[in-house]
Amino acid sequence: MCTSSPEHTGAIDHDCTGDHVVADHSEQGWRRLCNGVIVFDDGGFLTPDGRADRPARPTPAA
C-alpha cells in the first residue's frame, strides 16, 4: 500500500504497528498506517486481512 522507501513492515509482520500514520482520526480513537493496519488508542489493532489483536491487559498483582 505504501510506496515509501525504505520499505515499511507488512501488515502480517510481528511489528506491523510501527509504520507511519496516513490517516489520523484520534478524535474517534483510531489511526490508519501506511501498511493498511488500523491502530486503536487502547493499543489493539486490525489488519487489512481482518486479523484483530487486543491490547495486552496487565495482570493483577498477587
N, C-alpha and C positions, 0 to 999 in steps of 0.2 A: 504494500500500500504506500509506503514511503519511498521516495527515490533519493533520499539524502545519502551523502557519502561522508564518513564510512557507514556501512550498512548497520542498521539497528537490529535489535533482537526480534525474533519472530514471535508470534502470538502463542506458540506452543512451547517456547523456551522457558526454563525454570525462572529466569528473571525477566519475565515479559512485561513487568510494570515499570521498567527503568527507562523507557523511551520518552521522547519529548511530547508535550501536550499540543494537540492540534485543535481541540475544541474544549473550552473551559466553561463548564456550567456549574461552578461552585455554589451558586445560589440554589441549585437543585440537588447538590451533593454528589456530582459526578464530573469526570473529565474523560475525553477520548484521546488516546495516544496515537502516534503515527502508525503503529502496527495494528490498529483496529481494536485494541483492548480498551474496555471501559473500566475505569477505576473509580470506586466509590469512596467517599470520605471516611467510612469506617474501616477501610483497608481491604475490603473484598474487591473482587474483580470479575469481569465477564469477558471471555474471549470471543472472537468472531465465529468460532465453530460451536458456540453455545456452552462451553465448559465454564462452570462457575466455581469460584473459590471463596470461602468465607474467611473473614479476618480471624486471626488467632485470638482466642479468648484466654485471658490469664486464668490460671487455676488458683482456687482459693488456698490460702496458706493453712497448713495443718495445725 
